Amino acid sequence: MRLEGKAALVLGAGRGIGRAIALALAGQKARVAACLFDGDEGEASRLETDLRRAASPFLLHRADLRRVEEAPRLVAAALAAFGRLDVLVNNIERGGWPVVHGPYVQTQWDLELETTLRAKRWVFAAALPHLKAGGAGAVINLSSIAGLVGRSGPAAPVFNDGYAAASRAVSLLTETWAREAAPEVRVNEIVLGFIETRHGPGTRGWGLLSEAERRAILDHTLLGRLGTPEDVVRAVLFLLRDAPFMTGAVLRLDGGYVLGGERVPPMPKGVLEAGA
């Protein structure tokens, strides 16, 4: 897919990963509808300034996507601005954090599901007919390794059960949507590990972890570092520009966290003589 002139809708574009993706797509001369929710006016103003520098048409749209009726309104606003829709980056979540939110109550569980899972579902439903109309659309769902590791190991203070359940469900939706959208639209997923602005130093929860807890996360990550928004941008651009035969696929972008709990020991000497 050549991104120049394409119309892209990016959720969660006010900060962190969503912001980096929106600016990267604008840098590729795509027309970007950037959806914001709870950021302050300073965030929106900075994003607007940076999008203007890219010299490509853009739209800033505020929406509380926990409200189902906001999804078709968001898509309609993008269509009114650009007349088409080619790309959907489904980047919206609540984010877990037992160390921040404490023990579960019903409202917390429901908020995880309606943000991390349900909002993605209804934006996709509203966008799909228009993505199909272009004949070569693409959807990228962003989820978390919480769906693989749950509240266990070094991730236990970071990923709560509702967030983990919602993230696991996103992968099921990715496969279902790939079937529904084919052949006109490709649907793929990026499963994120610990990223600087998502479960990393750019978040309130990271500061609540002890030094030992933070060290344990890094020690559990094979590459020994957190990911950056730029790492995520590279994966997004790969899926959009360079993977035309890929759909229904799940890329894990976690620096090896999921594998990090198991090390490979040296081979034992064995009991048989060499060559026996």
Protein Blocks (a to p, Z undefined) as FASTA:
>chain_A
ZZehpacddehklgcjlmmmmmmmmmnopacddddfkbcfklmmmmmmmmmmnopacddd
dddfkbmklmmmmmmmmmmmnopafbdcddddfklpmmlnopadfklmmmmmmmmmmmmm
mmmmmmmmmmmmnopacddddddfklmnopghjllmmmcfklmmmmmmmmmmmmmmmmmm
pmkbccddddddddfkgopakbmklmmpcfklmmmmmmmpmnlpacdfklmmmmmmmmmm
mmmmbghiacddehommmmmpccddddebjadehZZ
